[in-house]
Amino acid sequence: MNQKHPKPLLPINETERLQVMRELEFLNDESNEFYLRKLKIVRRVFDVPIALIALTDAHFQRFKAVLGLDIESIERDLALCSFAQVPPYGPLVIPDTLQDLRSKESELVTGHLGVRFYAGVALVLDGQFAVGTLCIMDTRPRSLSADEQILLKDFALNLTQVLQAKLDAERNTVLQKQSARVGLELNAILQTAAIGIIRIDEDGFIEAANPKSLELFGYTEPELIGRNVSMLMPEPWRSAHDGYLMQFLATRDAKVIGIGRRVDGERKDGSRFPFNLAVSELRIDGASQFVGFVSDVSEQVEAEQALERERALLRSVIDSSSNPIAAVNAANEFILLNTSFAQLLGKPVEAVLGQKSELFLPPQAIKINRETNARVWASGSSISTRTPIEIAGRMRVFETNKSPLRDERGQQIGVVTIAQDVSKLDRITSDLMAIQQLRDMSERFGQSGSWAMDPLTDRVNISAGFARLLGLAPETTQADREIIYERVHPDDRAIIDAAFTQTLSEGQSIRFEYRVRDAHGDWRYLRARGNAELAENGQVTQFVGITQDVTEEVRAQEKMDAQQQLLSGLNKAVQSFLTTVAGDKNVWAQLLQELLAVTDAEFGFIGEVLYGIESTPCLKIHAITNLSWSAESDALFERVMAGDMMFCNPDNLIGEVMKSRAPVIVPELATDSRRGGFPPGHPLLSNYLGIPLFRGDELVGVLAVADRKAGVGHDLVEFLTPFTSSCAILIVSLRQQLERIKFEQALVESKQAADRANKAKSMFLSSMSHELRTPLNAILGFAQLMAASRREPLTEKQSGFVAHILKAGQHLLTLINDVLNLAKIEAGEMTLSPETLDLGVILRDALDMVADNAASTGITLFNEFNGEHGSPEPLLICADLTRSRQVLLNILTNAIKYNRPKGSDGPDNPDNLGGSVWVRRLPSYQNDAGTWMHGLAIEDTGMGIPVAQQHRLFRPFERLGQEAGTIEGTGIGLLITRQLIELMQGRIHFESEEGKGTTFFVWWPAVREDQNDTCGEQPDAKSANEPLASKHTSSAKITVLYVEDNPSNSALMQSIVDDREDIRLVLAADGEQGLELALIEHPDLILMDINLPGMSGQQAAAKLKQWVDTASIPIVALSADATAPMQQSVKQSGLFDRYLSKPLNVLQLTQLFDELIARRSGDDTAA
């Protein structure tokens, strides 16, 4: 490993050593023969080829005498002798220079001389200064014995003694010259000194005085010599002088001698002047003499007094400063401080002066003060710092300036500190910075900027925000008006000029909008608002204002205008769609026209996607731009618009939209491979945009635009979203309308077929009634003749046969009459003659008519209609007399027929008593339509009707299991009864309990004479002449459609509704029938069973919500599946207003009805 050549160390007394070198003056000594003789002896004694005396200055070793070398000097750091000049100054011996790090790289060793051996001894003067070296060298390695080293050291000592003698001689010579020069100089000083010098003896008598002292005191030399020096002193110093001098000589207690002080002197003329007196004692030949030095300080005193006045003024100025000011000396002691600084420390000025600053400064300020003072002392220049310091529990910030304090000679004697409490300024600055940051932030977020323009120079001061708006560097604070105009749209510059001109002439505020080009080359919209600031003379001094980037607002307004235009067009098209026949081509043409207008495109189409046999999508065009270029193109256009031509190719632009189910955007149609498929002669198109139309996930159509001037892209797709959604809805609506039209046509055809069948039935019944009545008349006639014949009376047996014939014939006649009545009612041919009737009278007539029948079967009739003692006031109703009597007869007949006849046996009749029929008046009430109703109740004690069969009571030909019994009947009497009472605007319902009997409640419209009620108007056509299947119930009721395939559930619902007078129930056994009845009845509520056979409840509800006539009808879902998934499915479908589970909660269902009735009542009241 190579080691670096070490450098010799410098002596620690290098500076003093070099001074001794200069005293020797060897470098200029030409006589060196003495030293050469010494070297010859040395070389001979040590048998070496090289010997030399080297003297070392600051940078070189110069050879004073040399033998064996042809050089005169060598660099000090490379010389071997430099290592010998390091204490303890013993002989330095290097046997082999190539093996020693100190010598192996020396030029003496590596050069042509090839020195291999070295030995040297330092030449040390004054016992401490190594000024040179005596050394020997050889070109071969060798050693040096101890004796030889001593001998070499002796040679060096001899040379040292010679050099020391020469140095001492030189020093003596210098001293002698200096002494002579001092004597001459001293005499010159005494004669020319600017101060007075007086020598006195130990008794105080003047021995000598220089000219200046004579001048100061105004005496001549003879007048002073030999006189007592006290003559120069005023009292009281004159009297005390001799005693002081004697005391000093006796006690050596000096008060002036050796110390000096300021005293006053007295001139010959008696005037006084201040002077500084310094007295020194001289001992000459054992006697004491005193020399006094007198300096006139009159001017100094005056200067001091002036200075004191200036200091007082300065202190007044300093104390008047609110900034703390202080000065410290080198010991860090206060030599000056003002009142503010003392107040800051909480001490009086006198208590602080002369004390160290560390005793008063706050702890955190001590270190900072010490470090900053040290920096001022070190640099000699001023420094400024900002330091937070806690004083009296409050953090304050001081801005401190520290400067050197210098005396009259410019010497630094201290540090002056001037502090300023900038806490408030910092807070203000911080607030200003916060305001500036807030302004910058508000300008950045608000995309705005402020400006101020000089109207004379057109120089504009601008904020960073305004610079950003103009695309200038944010640090730009000023710009000429022309620089700004370079960025303004050429068309808008005149607008700006006009705005400023108008403000100058009319004093109005500045308001204008203009465009500037941003860094991307796009135009942005700016809005400027400002005012003119006026001088007292009314002249405009500057325009100030703010400018905001309103590009997004302008573009949003443009987009909103376009959207408004789009929505307006959509509204017109939708209105046309709603008011025209489905599929009207004019609607689609209008839609296309609006599409082209809002997109500014030349070409476009709107089409509906249909699917072929293999589910291949094809497009049927509803509207397309007619780019007519030939007769063939016109014919092609007519084919497309007629629907004779479908577009099914998946590889062209239309097919790509249907295939990808995504927008197809072609900015450059000329380079697109899908541009084919156009007929010959079709104009070239520059761009194309095709958009799929969806209803949910179903692709229902495609629209497209082409040759749009502004190009096509995703932004246009997004902009057209309302339009495409509306088109999709219209296409779906078109399909629904067509489907509804088809359904309604089928419904009409079905109704027409039913009407034809009903008419045929009626004709058949009429014909059959005629054909049956004729033979029946003969049968009954001859039977009556046979029974009444007196000539040939019948035997008892024959009378029995004839009675059977009469009974059967009468039954058949009743059956025929009931069937005919039912046919008339259903055919709308039943006419009524309403009049004011007394219900009690009609009831009495009916009871009389059935009395015999009741008596024959043991049934007791109880008429409590008029109370226990009867009621004199009639109960007037508006009704048809014949039909009302028929209603009562039918109910009374059934009450008797299905009662317990006398003699019947059973657990319910242990005494074999006959049954009874009770008739009671019901309280009058006012129905939902506001009509007052009178009614009665007919109660029997018969067998009652099972709950499971009650819903079948009013069905035609329904006898509830009595078909096989002995009681005759047709099963249509009650149906006729209900239809008759409803034709008279009345209502009927019943209650029955199996084994206990049945009660029927019957109501007619009341006629109240005190209220001027009228009667006699023929019921309206809808109530009297229309078939029951196609009419609505009275507004007093709500109609509830119950779609249910389970008869038991239907019976239960009927039982629930029968207890209410305000609900009319319509039953449907499946979804298809439910749709039909919903269109016919238009119910107020639909109860829909979810699990219907065929069409499900959800499918039926979806159809109802699609149709305009039924969409608003609330639908309640019913299901025996009460699981959470089913309820969630119903809720997510959005088709149902509520969900009820089976078995039904009657109270819950009743509340539902009450809510509906209350809502309807509120609507009627509002109307």
Buried (B, 14 or more C-beta within 10 A) or exposed (E): EEEEEEEBEBBEBEEEBBEBBEBBEBEEEEEBEEBBEBBEEBBEBBEBBBBBBBBBBEEBBBBBBBBBBEEEBBEBEBBBBBBBBBEEBEBBBBBBBBEBEBBBBBBBBBEEBEBBBBBBBBBBBBEBBBBBBBBBBBBEEBEBEEEBBEBBBEBBBEBBEBBBEBBEEEEEEEEEEEEEEEEEEEEEBBEEBEBBBBBBBBEBBBBBBBBBBBEBBEBEEEBBEEBBBBBBBBEEBBEEBBEBBEBBEEEEEEEBBEEBEEBEBBBBEEEEBBBBBBBEBEEEEEEBBBBBBBBBBEEBBEEEEEEEEEEEEEBEEBBEBEBBBBBBBEEBBBBBBBBBBBEBBEBEBEBBBEBEBBEBBBEEBBEBBBEBBEBBBEEEEEBEBEBEBEBEEEEBBBBBBBBBBEEEEEEBEBBBBBBBBBBEEBEEEEEEEEEEEEBBEEBBEEBBBBBBBBBEEBBBBBBBBBBBBBEBEEEBEEBEBEBBBEBBBEEBEEBBEEBBEBBBEEEEEBEBBBBBBBEEEEEBBBBBBBBBEEEEEEEBBBBBBBBBBBBEEBEEEEBEEBBEEBBEBBEBBBEBBEEEEBBBEEBBBBBBBBBBEBBEBBBBBBBBBBEEEEEEBBBBBBBBBBBEEEEEBEEBBEEBBEBEBBBBBBEBBBBBBBBEEEBBBBBEBEEBEBBEEEEEEEEEBBBBBBBBBBBEEEBBBBBBBBBBEEEBBEEBBEBBEEBBBBBBBBBBBBBBBEBBEEBEEEBEEEBEEEEEEBEEBBEEBBEEBEEBBEEBEEBBEEBBEBBEEEEEEBEEEEEEBBEEBBEBBEEBBBBBBBBBBBBBBBBBEBEBEBBBBBBBEBBBBBBEBBBEEBBEBBBBBEBEBBEEEEEEEBBBBBBBBEBBBBBBBBBBBBBBBBBBBBEBEEEBBEEEBBBBBBBBBBEEEEBBEEBBBBBBBBBBBBBBBBBBBBBBBBEBEBBBEBEEEEEBBBBBBBBBBBBBBBBBBBBBBBBBEBEBBBBBBBBBBBBEEEEEBEBEEEBEEEBBBEBEBEBBBBEBBBBBBBBBBBBEBBBBBBBBBBEBBBBBBBBBBBBBBBBBBBBBBBBBBBBBBBBBEEBBBBBBBBBBBBBEEBEEBBBBBBBEEEEEEBBEBBEEEEBBEBBBBBEBEEEEBBEBBEEBBEEBEEEEEEE
